[in-house]
Amino acid sequence: MRRFSGVFAIVMLLAGCVSQTGMQRVQSYPVELLDGSAVFGEVIEPAPAMDLLTVSAEMTDFVASTQGEGHFESLRFRRLMRKLVEDGFFIDQYDHDANYSAAKTFSVRKGNCLAYTNMFIALAREAGLDAKYQLVNTRPTWDVESGFLIRNNHVNVLLEGLKAPGNNVSDITVDFNLVRVADDAPRITIGDAYAESMFYGNLAVQQLHNGDQRAAFSYLKRAVLTEPENTDAWNNLGVLYSMSNIPELGQQAYEMALSLDKRNETAIAGLAKTLRQQAKHKEADRYEALAARYQRKNPYYHFALAEQAFRNDAFEFALHAVEQAISLQRDNARFYALRAATAQELGDLALQQKSIRLQQKHTDESTQLQDLIFN
């Protein structure tokens, strides 16, 4: 498979991620989980559904302007990518909170990862290309203060079976992300409904950050109704119920997530928290031990500890924790940046300079573009 990097970085808002193993289908779920009465005293309606892939007249004209002579799919792909770059679609474009449809992303030329993926898939399909959403299973981070695992989902575009001169067939990944995703990271193609459900999940988490739990619940309800197999939505419902001090429903939400993916680390950690809230200590101990096993293997957990220690001026501990993170993942520029800052505080000039060099090395590697896009 060939892989083409886009030209901007993005982290998704969603907690949790689907993996390629252990997936099940939702047979049924407790209706009270999507009712809302336990939190708000009344039934909450789902947020309005949106059409994320509608192609505007301007988008149709844009695609038509890229299609000259030649019918090879690979040529149509190159022309489409070149036109997007030439027209400045990737200049000053990243907006963390810009959860937009394809048409709006095209219009305002800003968006987050899912917004740009929506736009590109709509344009590619208009150009006659077989474009699909692809979900990449990244490692979760650990919020030390809240005790929740948070996975930053990554979504990109898979173009399958591109026919090139010479009858070659290849799959191409278009990735709007400067942070390099490991080549061996598990990934799975997802349907449009799943991607739409993720979109509502993004909006839900955005509302949680704004303190509007009612709106967040409404978007999560729409997310589940759109795609009940979206593990993220169940995990985020668990978070909302835990925040609302209704751990019984939080437990049920996390159990729904685990019924879809029995190894889902976010659900395991959340379930332990809600069991502890209910004084179910023996069960909580079991899930906490399981979560701890994931912590020890998770570089982002150690990185979170290092960041927290650095903020508290505990520089020796910060250095130890960030070294643990680096030992588990040696190509993350952020880890070396924190180690450089920590070494500076400790007066270790040699380690600081070494860390800066490695930070630059891995930053350069993650931002290199494949020239083939623009030829």
CORJOKA-V299683 format. One line per field, one symbol per residue. burial: + if it has 16 or more other ideal C-beta (glycine too) atoms within 10 Angstrom, else -. Layout:
# CORJOKA-V299683
burial=???
This chain:
# CORJOKA-V299683
burial=---+++++-++++++++++---------+---++++--+----+-++--+-++-+---+--++--++-----+++++++++-+++---+---+++--+++++++++--+++++++++++++++++++-+-++++++++++++-----++++++++++++--+---------++++++++++-----++-+---+++++++++++++++----+-++++++++++-+++++++++++++++++---++-+++++++++++++--++++++++++++++--+---+--++-++--++--+++++++++++++---++--++-++++++-+---+++++++++++++---+--++--++-++--++--+------+--
